[in-house]
Amino acid sequence: MSAVNITNVTVLDNPAAFLKPFQFEISYECLTPLKDDGIWIEPAVVASAFKGAFTAPSATACV
């Protein structure tokens, strides 16, 4: 069981220019007390139009 559940993800600036970085607003709930002040998340990127879906880690963020 996870300590944090993501409740909503909003894509900001959609549509955006091709070279503009992705921006998201992520809402979450904590189910247990956390040891640290920040929560580290590592979103995954799933992309491949030809060879099936591959998952690769992207940037890590502290929220």
Rosetta constraint file for C-alpha pairs under 8 A:
AtomPair CA 2 CA 31 HARMONIC 7.79 0.50
AtomPair CA 3 CA 30 HARMONIC 5.92 0.50
AtomPair CA 3 CA 31 HARMONIC 5.14 0.50
AtomPair CA 3 CA 32 HARMONIC 5.47 0.50
AtomPair CA 3 CA 33 HARMONIC 8.00 0.50
AtomPair CA 3 CA 34 HARMONIC 7.87 0.50
AtomPair CA 4 CA 28 HARMONIC 6.70 0.50
AtomPair CA 4 CA 29 HARMONIC 5.71 0.50
AtomPair CA 4 CA 30 HARMONIC 4.57 0.50
AtomPair CA 4 CA 31 HARMONIC 5.86 0.50
AtomPair CA 4 CA 32 HARMONIC 7.66 0.50
AtomPair CA 5 CA 28 HARMONIC 5.53 0.50
AtomPair CA 5 CA 29 HARMONIC 5.39 0.50
AtomPair CA 5 CA 30 HARMONIC 6.58 0.50
AtomPair CA 5 CA 31 HARMONIC 7.49 0.50
AtomPair CA 6 CA 26 HARMONIC 7.17 0.50
AtomPair CA 6 CA 27 HARMONIC 6.00 0.50
AtomPair CA 6 CA 28 HARMONIC 4.25 0.50
AtomPair CA 6 CA 29 HARMONIC 6.54 0.50
AtomPair CA 7 CA 26 HARMONIC 7.76 0.50
AtomPair CA 7 CA 27 HARMONIC 5.52 0.50
AtomPair CA 7 CA 28 HARMONIC 5.05 0.50
AtomPair CA 7 CA 29 HARMONIC 6.92 0.50
AtomPair CA 8 CA 26 HARMONIC 5.87 0.50
AtomPair CA 8 CA 27 HARMONIC 5.06 0.50
AtomPair CA 8 CA 28 HARMONIC 6.95 0.50
AtomPair CA 9 CA 24 HARMONIC 6.65 0.50
AtomPair CA 9 CA 25 HARMONIC 5.75 0.50
AtomPair CA 9 CA 26 HARMONIC 4.63 0.50
AtomPair CA 9 CA 27 HARMONIC 6.42 0.50
AtomPair CA 10 CA 24 HARMONIC 5.58 0.50
AtomPair CA 10 CA 25 HARMONIC 5.05 0.50
AtomPair CA 10 CA 26 HARMONIC 6.50 0.50
AtomPair CA 11 CA 22 HARMONIC 7.79 0.50
AtomPair CA 11 CA 23 HARMONIC 6.24 0.50
AtomPair CA 11 CA 24 HARMONIC 4.70 0.50
AtomPair CA 11 CA 25 HARMONIC 6.55 0.50
AtomPair CA 12 CA 22 HARMONIC 7.59 0.50
AtomPair CA 12 CA 23 HARMONIC 5.34 0.50
AtomPair CA 12 CA 24 HARMONIC 5.48 0.50
AtomPair CA 12 CA 25 HARMONIC 7.00 0.50
AtomPair CA 13 CA 23 HARMONIC 7.19 0.50
AtomPair CA 16 CA 20 HARMONIC 6.47 0.50
AtomPair CA 30 CA 34 HARMONIC 7.80 0.50
AtomPair CA 38 CA 62 HARMONIC 5.91 0.50
AtomPair CA 38 CA 63 HARMONIC 5.68 0.50
AtomPair CA 39 CA 62 HARMONIC 5.56 0.50
AtomPair CA 39 CA 63 HARMONIC 5.39 0.50
AtomPair CA 40 CA 60 HARMONIC 6.95 0.50
AtomPair CA 40 CA 61 HARMONIC 5.80 0.50
AtomPair CA 40 CA 62 HARMONIC 4.59 0.50
AtomPair CA 40 CA 63 HARMONIC 6.55 0.50
AtomPair CA 41 CA 60 HARMONIC 5.86 0.50
AtomPair CA 41 CA 61 HARMONIC 5.53 0.50
AtomPair CA 41 CA 62 HARMONIC 6.41 0.50
AtomPair CA 41 CA 63 HARMONIC 7.64 0.50
AtomPair CA 42 CA 57 HARMONIC 6.73 0.50
AtomPair CA 42 CA 58 HARMONIC 6.71 0.50
AtomPair CA 42 CA 59 HARMONIC 6.44 0.50
AtomPair CA 42 CA 60 HARMONIC 4.60 0.50
AtomPair CA 42 CA 61 HARMONIC 6.52 0.50
AtomPair CA 43 CA 57 HARMONIC 6.51 0.50
AtomPair CA 43 CA 58 HARMONIC 6.10 0.50
AtomPair CA 43 CA 59 HARMONIC 7.08 0.50
AtomPair CA 43 CA 60 HARMONIC 6.99 0.50
AtomPair CA 44 CA 55 HARMONIC 6.29 0.50
AtomPair CA 44 CA 56 HARMONIC 5.88 0.50
AtomPair CA 44 CA 57 HARMONIC 4.83 0.50
AtomPair CA 44 CA 58 HARMONIC 5.85 0.50
AtomPair CA 45 CA 55 HARMONIC 5.71 0.50
AtomPair CA 45 CA 56 HARMONIC 5.57 0.50
AtomPair CA 45 CA 57 HARMONIC 6.29 0.50
AtomPair CA 45 CA 58 HARMONIC 6.41 0.50
AtomPair CA 46 CA 53 HARMONIC 6.07 0.50
AtomPair CA 46 CA 54 HARMONIC 5.57 0.50
AtomPair CA 46 CA 55 HARMONIC 4.76 0.50
AtomPair CA 46 CA 56 HARMONIC 6.80 0.50
AtomPair CA 47 CA 53 HARMONIC 5.78 0.50
AtomPair CA 47 CA 54 HARMONIC 6.01 0.50
AtomPair CA 47 CA 55 HARMONIC 7.14 0.50
AtomPair CA 48 CA 52 HARMONIC 5.79 0.50
AtomPair CA 48 CA 53 HARMONIC 5.35 0.50
AtomPair CA 48 CA 54 HARMONIC 6.50 0.50
AtomPair CA 49 CA 53 HARMONIC 7.68 0.50
